[in-house]
Amino acid sequence: MIQTPIFGASDNEDATSSPSSDYQAPTPTGQEYDLIDKIVSDLPNVIDDESKKQVEEYIRACNNGNGPMVACFSTAEYLSLFDRKHADAAELYHNTCFRPAKDTSPNGVEVDGTKAYPPSCFNLGQMRMTGKGRTKFSRSEGYQLFDRACRGGHGGACYLQAKMLLSYPGSLGEGVPYDANKAAELLKFVCEEREDSVSCFTLATLMLRGDQVNSDADNVTPEEARGLKAVQVRSNERSRQKVASDERASLKRDPVFAEQLLQRGCSRGHAPSCYNLAVMYTQGDDGIEKSDEKAKEYQDKTEELVKRFGGFGMGECKK
């Protein structure tokens, strides 16, 4: 099995250690983007006349936050990406994430009795998670913004919210809950309604891991997951055995549903999904018969995708 990273995992933890309840995710300093900003500011701001005209048009239409949401959102993106004025961009993202219910802007959706432009909530959530450009850093606000954007129909926000919900309990600080079942619901929504292969793959991984191994284990065999075989101990690898102190919940195994999820991902060109199907049909599982023919079919698909795209990429979540 292959698993995507989860917010809160530390690259510096000892390979043989187990997660602990006192682990806290590193806190950004707010200076991470300073070098990028300096490099960009030293480069000539090259923009063709047509694009410049469009920029001027939506800045004028935004009217300092009083205009249509889309115009203000576009202005915020320009301010952050080109002028590197992140604080000004954050203000406009907030403006277009929270508008009065009477706002008649195109593409605004009702959330909690107010109007929101979900991409603005999503972008502001990302800024809160990193403190980009020395703007406010708050994971709890980031989570709430992803939640608001998700309820407005933004698939990328639902995916990141799900990943936060799967982080080790308490590792992201107060205001960010741990809820594996809700995370699964969100991933299912993004997989099925937004046709996002990474969400399908991530949920399939959760449905296959079981409660015998820890929640971030890779390369779990069906026998290990079902408790039919002891979890192997490998050199230079953190123990994959589920320990009693691990506060993370395990979802009920459902290989048949996982198969459907992986087929969705593979059909959309997601190589890791195709690979896991090849492994599944090679080894078999509850409700999944071994099939050399199917295993070969998905192995060939995996190799074709790797060759076509030049690697075993995980892809990105759609908005």
VOPAGU-2260 file (C-alpha; in pm, 1 decimal, decimal comma):
REM VOPAGU-2260
SITE   aa  ch    i         X         Y         Z
SITE  MET   A    0       0,0       0,0       0,0
SITE  ILE   A    1     112,8     356,6     -63,0
SITE  GLN   A    2      -2,6     644,4     150,5
SITE  THR   A    3       0,3    1018,1      96,3
SITE  PRO   A    4     148,4    1243,4     369,1
SITE  ILE   A    5     -71,5    1367,4     653,1
SITE  PHE   A    6     -48,4    1710,4     816,0
SITE  GLY   A    7     136,3    1673,6    1142,9
SITE  ALA   A    8     376,7    1397,2    1041,0
SITE  SER   A    9     736,2    1484,3    1111,8
SITE  ASP   A   10    1016,4    1410,8     867,3
SITE  ASN   A   11    1262,3    1427,3    1155,8
SITE  GLU   A   12    1110,6    1158,4    1376,4
SITE  ASP   A   13    1321,6     851,7    1440,4
SITE  ALA   A   14    1235,7     571,3    1200,3
SITE  THR   A   15    1169,6     328,7    1484,9
SITE  SER   A   16     959,9     563,7    1698,5
SITE  SER   A   17     585,0     556,2    1743,5
SITE  PRO   A   18     352,9     859,7    1741,7
SITE  SER   A   19     305,7    1023,1    2079,7
SITE  SER   A   20      23,2    1230,2    2222,0
SITE  ASP   A   21     255,3    1521,7    2301,3
SITE  TYR   A   22     377,8    1566,3    1943,1
SITE  GLN   A   23     307,7    1911,2    1797,5
SITE  ALA   A   24     348,6    2006,8    1433,9
SITE  PRO   A   25     624,0    2265,2    1369,2
SITE  THR   A   26     514,1    2629,8    1372,8
SITE  PRO   A   27     599,9    2840,7    1065,0
SITE  THR   A   28     801,8    3154,7    1133,2
SITE  GLY   A   29     628,9    3363,8     867,5
SITE  GLN   A   30     964,8    3417,8     695,8
SITE  GLU   A   31     952,2    3113,5     468,9
SITE  TYR   A   32     837,1    3320,3     171,0
SITE  ASP   A   33    1077,0    3611,9     222,8
SITE  LEU   A   34    1342,8    3483,0     -15,3
SITE  ILE   A   35    1087,3    3407,2    -285,5
SITE  ASP   A   36     937,2    3753,9    -243,7
SITE  LYS   A   37    1278,9    3914,4    -274,0
SITE  ILE   A   38    1363,7    3718,7    -587,8
SITE  VAL   A   39    1031,1    3808,3    -747,3
SITE  SER   A   40    1064,7    4176,2    -651,5
SITE  ASP   A   41    1406,3    4189,9    -819,3
SITE  LEU   A   42    1267,1    4051,1   -1145,4
SITE  PRO   A   43    1102,4    4274,8   -1404,2
SITE  ASN   A   44     722,8    4261,0   -1376,6
SITE  VAL   A   45     659,2    4146,7   -1732,3
SITE  ILE   A   46     293,9    4146,3   -1829,8
SITE  ASP   A   47     155,5    4190,0   -2181,2
SITE  ASP   A   48     -79,2    4475,3   -2264,1
SITE  GLU   A   49    -389,4    4258,1   -2287,8
SITE  SER   A   50    -327,7    4095,2   -1949,0
SITE  LYS   A   51    -245,0    4432,4   -1794,9
SITE  LYS   A   52    -575,3    4566,5   -1921,3
SITE  GLN   A   53    -760,3    4271,8   -1766,8
SITE  VAL   A   54    -583,1    4324,8   -1434,6
SITE  GLU   A   55    -674,8    4693,1   -1432,0
SITE  GLU   A   56   -1033,6    4603,4   -1517,9
SITE  TYR   A   57   -1091,1    4363,6   -1229,6
SITE  ILE   A   58    -906,8    4587,9    -984,3
SITE  ARG   A   59   -1141,8    4867,3   -1085,6
SITE  ALA   A   60   -1442,7    4634,9   -1067,6
SITE  CYS   A   61   -1344,9    4517,2    -718,4
SITE  ASN   A   62   -1371,7    4877,7    -600,4
SITE  ASN   A   63   -1172,8    4826,3    -281,3
SITE  GLY   A   64   -1376,7    4526,3    -173,9
SITE  ASN   A   65   -1717,8    4663,7    -265,5
SITE  GLY   A   66   -1746,8    4501,3    -606,4
SITE  PRO   A   67   -1827,2    4148,6    -727,8
SITE  MET   A   68   -1655,9    3861,2    -544,7
SITE  VAL   A   69   -1484,2    3725,0    -855,6
SITE  ALA   A   70   -1324,3    4062,4    -932,4
SITE  CYS   A   71   -1196,0    4099,9    -575,8
SITE  PHE   A   72   -1070,4    3740,0    -570,1
SITE  SER   A   73    -876,8    3800,5    -893,5
SITE  THR   A   74    -736,3    4121,6    -748,7
SITE  ALA   A   75    -621,1    3933,7    -437,8
SITE  GLU   A   76    -447,5    3670,1    -649,9
SITE  TYR   A   77    -267,6    3939,4    -846,5
SITE  LEU   A   78    -160,5    4119,6    -528,3
SITE  SER   A   79     -19,8    3799,9    -376,2
SITE  LEU   A   80     133,6    3634,7    -681,9
SITE  PHE   A   81     272,8    3937,7    -864,6
SITE  ASP   A   82     300,7    4228,3    -621,0
SITE  ARG   A   83     373,9    3998,8    -322,1
SITE  LYS   A   84     140,3    4212,3    -110,2
SITE  HIS   A   85      17,8    3916,5      92,7
SITE  ALA   A   86    -148,1    4115,0     371,8
SITE  ASP   A   87    -358,2    4312,2     121,5
SITE  ALA   A   88    -445,9    3989,7     -56,7
SITE  ALA   A   89    -549,5    3826,8     270,7
SITE  GLU   A   90    -787,0    4115,2     341,5
SITE  LEU   A   91    -958,0    4070,4       5,8
SITE  TYR   A   92    -975,6    3692,7      47,6
SITE  HIS   A   93   -1146,6    3749,0     383,5
SITE  ASN   A   94   -1374,4    4006,8     222,9
SITE  THR   A   95   -1490,8    3760,9     -42,2
SITE  CYS   A   96   -1510,0    3463,1     191,7
SITE  PHE   A   97   -1746,3    3648,1     425,9
SITE  ARG   A   98   -2006,3    3869,0     259,1
SITE  PRO   A   99   -2355,5    3965,2     381,6
SITE  ALA   A  100   -2641,4    3738,5     279,0
SITE  LYS   A  101   -2779,1    4015,1      56,9
SITE  ASP   A  102   -2466,9    4016,7    -161,0
SITE  THR   A  103   -2564,4    3944,2    -523,0
SITE  SER   A  104   -2219,7    3866,8    -664,3
SITE  PRO   A  105   -2210,0    3592,9    -928,6
SITE  ASN   A  106   -2068,5    3261,5    -797,4
SITE  GLY   A  107   -2132,3    3352,7    -434,9
SITE  VAL   A  108   -2285,4    3066,6    -234,7
SITE  GLU   A  109   -2472,5    3069,6      93,9
SITE  VAL   A  110   -2283,8    2927,9     391,6
SITE  ASP   A  111   -2406,5    2972,3     749,2
SITE  GLY   A  112   -2649,9    3244,0     646,0
SITE  THR   A  113   -2383,8    3452,7     472,6
SITE  LYS   A  114   -2233,7    3454,0     123,8
SITE  ALA   A  115   -1895,5    3309,3      37,0
SITE  TYR   A  116   -1675,0    3269,9    -267,6
SITE  PRO   A  117   -1523,3    2927,7    -181,4
SITE  PRO   A  118   -1188,9    2974,1    -364,8
SITE  SER   A  119   -1125,9    3281,7    -147,1
SITE  CYS   A  120   -1191,8    3084,6     171,2
SITE  PHE   A  121    -958,7    2812,7      43,5
SITE  ASN   A  122    -675,1    3054,7     -40,8
SITE  LEU   A  123    -709,5    3235,5     291,3
SITE  GLY   A  124    -709,1    2899,1     469,4
SITE  GLN   A  125    -379,5    2813,6     304,7
SITE  MET   A  126    -233,8    3146,4     416,5
SITE  ARG   A  127    -347,8    3087,0     773,6
SITE  MET   A  128    -182,7    2743,8     770,2
SITE  THR   A  129     155,7    2888,5     674,9
SITE  GLY   A  130     148,6    3253,1     785,1
SITE  LYS   A  131     248,5    3334,1     427,5
SITE  GLY   A  132     422,5    3668,0     391,6
SITE  ARG   A  133     403,6    3727,6     767,8
SITE  THR   A  134      25,5    3724,0     760,8
SITE  LYS   A  135    -161,1    3572,0    1054,3
SITE  PHE   A  136     -74,9    3209,9    1132,1
SITE  SER   A  137    -355,6    3001,1    1281,0
SITE  ARG   A  138    -420,8    2635,2    1205,2
SITE  SER   A  139    -757,1    2651,2    1381,1
SITE  GLU   A  140    -867,8    2936,9    1153,0
SITE  GLY   A  141    -721,7    2751,0     857,7
SITE  TYR   A  142    -933,2    2449,4     945,6
SITE  GLN   A  143   -1248,2    2661,4     981,4
SITE  LEU   A  144   -1181,4    2828,2     645,9
SITE  PHE   A  145   -1132,3    2492,4     473,2
SITE  ASP   A  146   -1455,9    2376,3     635,1
SITE  ARG   A  147   -1642,0    2682,6     507,3
SITE  ALA   A  148   -1498,3    2644,5     157,5
SITE  CYS   A  149   -1578,9    2273,4     159,9
SITE  ARG   A  150   -1939,4    2333,7     255,1
SITE  GLY   A  151   -1945,7    2578,9     -33,8
SITE  GLY   A  152   -1848,5    2294,4    -267,3
SITE  HIS   A  153   -1470,3    2341,8    -299,2
SITE  GLY   A  154   -1316,9    1996,4    -343,7
SITE  GLY   A  155    -959,8    2099,7    -264,4
SITE  ALA   A  156   -1072,3    2244,8      67,5
SITE  CYS   A  157   -1260,4    1924,5     154,0
SITE  TYR   A  158    -946,9    1723,2      81,1
SITE  LEU   A  159    -721,7    1937,0     301,9
SITE  GLN   A  160    -982,9    1940,1     575,9
SITE  ALA   A  161    -990,0    1560,7     561,7
SITE  LYS   A  162    -611,4    1544,0     587,9
SITE  MET   A  163    -621,1    1769,4     893,7
SITE  LEU   A  164    -888,1    1550,0    1050,9
SITE  LEU   A  165    -654,0    1252,5    1004,6
SITE  SER   A  166    -354,7    1415,8    1173,2
SITE  TYR   A  167    -251,5    1275,9    1510,3
SITE  PRO   A  168    -499,7    1400,5    1776,1
SITE  GLY   A  169    -380,5    1732,7    1916,5
SITE  SER   A  170     -78,3    1761,5    1686,1
SITE  LEU   A  171    -219,4    2066,7    1507,6
SITE  GLY   A  172    -322,0    2245,6    1825,2
SITE  GLU   A  173    -654,9    2348,8    1970,2
SITE  GLY   A  174    -942,5    2399,1    1731,2
SITE  VAL   A  175    -845,8    2120,6    1492,7
SITE  PRO   A  176   -1041,2    1803,1    1573,7
SITE  TYR   A  177    -947,8    1445,3    1497,6
SITE  ASP   A  178   -1226,1    1254,9    1321,9
SITE  ALA   A  179   -1138,6     967,8    1088,9
SITE  ASN   A  180   -1502,6     896,6    1001,5
SITE  LYS   A  181   -1571,3    1255,0     895,6
SITE  ALA   A  182   -1246,3    1255,4     699,0
SITE  ALA   A  183   -1365,4     943,9     515,5
SITE  GLU   A  184   -1695,2    1113,9     428,8
SITE  LEU   A  185   -1513,2    1416,2     288,9
SITE  LEU   A  186   -1273,7    1203,7      84,3
SITE  LYS   A  187   -1567,7    1004,8     -55,0
SITE  PHE   A  188   -1737,8    1329,8    -159,8
SITE  VAL   A  189   -1428,6    1465,2    -335,7
SITE  CYS   A  190   -1360,2    1129,1    -498,1
SITE  GLU   A  191   -1710,8    1081,0    -633,4
SITE  GLU   A  192   -1841,7    1434,0    -685,1
SITE  ARG   A  193   -1519,0    1611,9    -782,2
SITE  GLU   A  194   -1361,6    1311,5    -954,7
SITE  ASP   A  195   -1034,8    1351,3    -767,7
SITE  SER   A  196    -810,9    1046,6    -794,1
SITE  VAL   A  197    -591,4    1131,0    -494,4
SITE  SER   A  198    -897,3    1142,0    -267,5
SITE  CYS   A  199   -1012,2     804,0    -401,3
SITE  PHE   A  200    -666,7     661,3    -340,5
SITE  THR   A  201    -634,6     808,5       9,6
SITE  LEU   A  202    -974,6     672,3     115,9
SITE  ALA   A  203    -896,2     330,6     -34,1
SITE  THR   A  204    -578,0     322,4     175,3
SITE  LEU   A  205    -781,9     389,3     489,7
SITE  MET   A  206   -1028,6     114,5     396,3
SITE  LEU   A  207    -749,2    -141,2     352,2
SITE  ARG   A  208    -517,5     -74,1     647,6
SITE  GLY   A  209    -723,9    -225,7     930,8
SITE  ASP   A  210    -648,7    -203,4    1303,8
SITE  GLN   A  211    -340,5    -424,2    1326,9
SITE  VAL   A  212     -96,6    -167,3    1187,2
SITE  ASN   A  213     -46,5     198,6    1270,3
SITE  SER   A  214    -230,9     466,4    1080,0
SITE  ASP   A  215      61,6     581,2     866,5
SITE  ALA   A  216     202,9     240,9     772,9
SITE  ASP   A  217     305,8     171,5     415,5
SITE  ASN   A  218     320,5    -160,3     228,9
SITE  VAL   A  219      63,5    -340,3     440,3
SITE  THR   A  220     -24,5    -690,8     323,5
SITE  PRO   A  221    -382,9    -821,6     349,8
SITE  GLU   A  222    -262,5   -1088,5     594,6
SITE  GLU   A  223    -105,7    -823,5     820,7
SITE  ALA   A  224    -411,6    -598,8     797,7
SITE  ARG   A  225    -648,2    -883,3     890,1
SITE  GLY   A  226    -429,1   -1009,6    1174,0
SITE  LEU   A  227    -363,8   -1339,7     997,6
SITE  LYS   A  228       9,4   -1274,8     994,7
SITE  ALA   A  229     234,6   -1087,6    1235,0
SITE  VAL   A  230     333,0    -740,7    1120,4
SITE  GLN   A  231     684,7    -771,4     986,1
SITE  VAL   A  232     965,2    -565,7    1137,2
SITE  ARG   A  233    1193,8    -417,4     875,0
SITE  SER   A  234    1531,6    -255,7     926,2
SITE  ASN   A  235    1554,0     124,3     910,3
SITE  GLU   A  236    1175,7     157,6     915,0
SITE  ARG   A  237     948,2     280,0    1190,1
SITE  SER   A  238     751,1      -2,2    1349,7
SITE  ARG   A  239     425,0     -57,3    1167,3
SITE  GLN   A  240     263,1    -240,8    1457,4
SITE  LYS   A  241     -41,6     -66,8    1606,5
SITE  VAL   A  242      39,1      16,0    1969,0
SITE  ALA   A  243    -208,4      57,7    2253,3
SITE  SER   A  244    -108,6     421,2    2310,3
SITE  ASP   A  245    -191,7     520,0    1950,7
SITE  GLU   A  246    -499,8     741,1    1981,5
SITE  ARG   A  247    -591,7     722,7    1613,9
SITE  ALA   A  248    -897,8     522,2    1513,4
SITE  SER   A  249    -900,8     258,7    1240,2
SITE  LEU   A  250   -1178,8     243,9     985,8
SITE  LYS   A  251   -1350,2     -87,3     928,0
SITE  ARG   A  252   -1177,5    -273,6     646,2
SITE  ASP   A  253   -1372,5    -283,9     321,8
SITE  PRO   A  254   -1156,2    -421,4      38,8
SITE  VAL   A  255   -1449,6    -435,8    -204,4
SITE  PHE   A  256   -1519,5     -64,6    -164,5
SITE  ALA   A  257   -1146,3       6,1    -176,6
SITE  GLU   A  258   -1131,6    -181,4    -507,1
SITE  GLN   A  259   -1403,3      45,8    -648,3
SITE  LEU   A  260   -1220,7     355,3    -529,0
SITE  LEU   A  261    -891,8     243,8    -681,2
SITE  GLN   A  262   -1064,3     162,5   -1009,6
SITE  ARG   A  263   -1202,1     515,2   -1017,4
SITE  GLY   A  264    -856,4     657,1    -963,8
SITE  CYS   A  265    -686,9     427,1   -1211,3
SITE  SER   A  266    -944,0     501,7   -1482,0
SITE  ARG   A  267    -850,2     870,0   -1449,4
SITE  GLY   A  268    -481,5     801,8   -1501,6
SITE  HIS   A  269    -362,7     778,0   -1139,9
SITE  ALA   A  270     -65,4     541,0   -1145,9
SITE  PRO   A  271     -54,8     460,2    -769,0
SITE  SER   A  272    -419,9     347,4    -786,9
SITE  CYS   A  273    -341,3     117,4   -1078,2
SITE  TYR   A  274     -39,2     -18,4    -891,5
SITE  ASN   A  275    -240,8     -95,5    -578,6
SITE  LEU   A  276    -500,0    -276,7    -789,8
SITE  ALA   A  277    -222,8    -490,4    -937,6
SITE  VAL   A  278    -105,8    -574,3    -583,8
SITE  MET   A  279    -462,5    -642,4    -471,1
SITE  TYR   A  280    -529,4    -891,0    -750,4
SITE  THR   A  281    -190,5   -1053,9    -696,7
SITE  GLN   A  282    -248,4   -1114,7    -324,5
SITE  GLY   A  283    -628,1   -1133,1    -300,7
SITE  ASP   A  284    -829,1   -1003,0      -4,9
SITE  ASP   A  285   -1168,7   -1032,9     162,8
SITE  GLY   A  286   -1416,5   -1038,1    -125,0
SITE  ILE   A  287   -1138,1    -997,2    -382,2
SITE  GLU   A  288   -1024,2   -1308,3    -566,5
SITE  LYS   A  289    -668,9   -1345,7    -685,0
SITE  SER   A  290    -639,9   -1296,8   -1059,6
SITE  ASP   A  291    -313,8   -1313,6   -1249,9
SITE  GLU   A  292    -492,9   -1174,4   -1554,4
SITE  LYS   A  293    -620,8    -864,0   -1372,9
SITE  ALA   A  294    -292,1    -818,6   -1191,2
SITE  LYS   A  295    -108,6    -816,0   -1525,0
SITE  GLU   A  296    -364,6    -574,6   -1671,7
SITE  TYR   A  297    -313,9    -318,1   -1397,2
SITE  GLN   A  298      59,2    -369,9   -1383,6
SITE  ASP   A  299      71,8    -284,0   -1753,6
SITE  LYS   A  300    -145,7      23,2   -1693,8
SITE  THR   A  301      85,9     135,6   -1415,6
SITE  GLU   A  302     394,3     100,0   -1632,8
SITE  GLU   A  303     223,3     282,6   -1918,9
SITE  LEU   A  304     129,2     578,1   -1696,0
SITE  VAL   A  305     474,8     596,5   -1538,8
SITE  LYS   A  306     632,7     599,2   -1882,2
SITE  ARG   A  307     386,0     855,8   -2016,3
SITE  PHE   A  308     417,8    1101,3   -1729,0
SITE  GLY   A  309     778,9    1034,6   -1641,0
SITE  GLY   A  310     722,1     916,8   -1286,4
SITE  PHE   A  311     499,2     768,3   -1021,9
SITE  GLY   A  312     335,1    1100,4    -930,5
SITE  MET   A  313      56,5    1138,9    -677,2
SITE  GLY   A  314    -126,4    1412,5    -866,3
SITE  GLU   A  315    -319,5    1703,4    -716,9
SITE  CYS   A  316    -663,7    1756,3    -575,2
SITE  LYS   A  317    -905,9    1941,9    -796,3
SITE  LYS   A  318   -1082,5    2253,4    -676,5
